[in-house]
Amino acid sequence: MLLPSKKDLKIALEVFALFQWVLSAFIMGVTAGFVNLYLVLFTPYWPVTVLILTWLAFDWKTPHTCGRWLACMRRWCIWKHYCDYFPLKLLKTHDISPNHNYILVCHPHGLFSHSCFGHFATDTSGFSKIFPGITPYMLTLGVLFWVPLLRDYVMSSGACSVSQASMDFVLTHKGTGNMLVVVVGGQAECRYGLPGSTTLVLKNRTGFVRMALRHGVPLIPAYAFGETDLYDQYIFTPGGLVNHFQKWMQRMIHIYPCAFYGRGFTENSWGLLPYARPVTTVVRKPLPLPKIENPSQETVARYHALYIDALCKLYDQHKTKYGISETQELVIT
């Protein structure tokens, strides 16, 4: 009998690590929905569902107050295999002092923000060593915190709901050395999650600048080179029936459904796993902002333009190192 080699076992663990994260979220969400529906409609145990809903109401504010940070979950060995699958690499251009708070803005979103999750929701890619004294809090979709069990799994990484309440709490009640991590393009950027794409949804996304000005915290641009190369997708005709459905779904549940595809469980097969391609996230030096409690629209626009300029400089300085041609510019929509 032929035994698998160490390389085969390593690849299998990496595929499992990636697949379990997506599958776990799906299974937890579907299971919670069907089990509670079954309890209410077909059994006399409906009070269990009432207790779960009561607990959700009682615990509703937790996702807005830093979640439930579990260091053991962030250092879970399976996340190391998750980061090695691509692999993911985190690179800083400057040291960051733990004597201040920060808002790190990561681009692009891609389809699933694998690099953002691997670097900031886990501690297996070296974040704590690269940025000593800094505690990251990744902001993600609030809908994830509506589902029992799944919400606790997500909160164990230190993830918070992407809301003003979450940002205000971290920046005012947790001392210094905190880093809010937000992917401002969000689900709107999923449509641009194509190999070679450098299009960002940023032109009208100014809320993060306003928040930084209100608290007087620096903004940190970060760009994940290779994030958009992890999947292919079929682009439907703009204005067509399917495209209208995609936009409707985005308005309803804030998720843009894409016809994406990648690789399967083996290297040359077709499937829904991302391609095993390297992604390097480069973090620029902080962009200092003054503290202005009620900034005007003109002030926000001015610092938003400064932020875009800093991001473009970061992209232009490093793009050729990661396979992007010198002539390819960052497109801001």
Secondary structure, DSSP 8 states (H G I E B T S, - for coil): -----HHHHHHHHHHHHHHHHHHHHHHHHHHHHHHHHHHHHHSS-HHHHHHHHHHHHHTTTGGGTT----HHHHT-HHHHHHHHHTTEEEEESS---TTS-EEEEEE--TTT-HHHHHHHT-SSSSHHHHSTT-EEEEEE-GGGGGSTTHHHHHHTTT-EESSHHHHHHHHHHS-SSEEEEE-TTGGGGGGG-STT--EE--TT--HHHHHHHHHT--EEEEEEETGGGS-EEE---TTSHHHHHHHHHHHHHS----EEEEE-SSTTSEESB-----EEEEE---B-----SS--HHHHHHHHHHHHHHHHHHHHHHGGGGT--TT---EE-
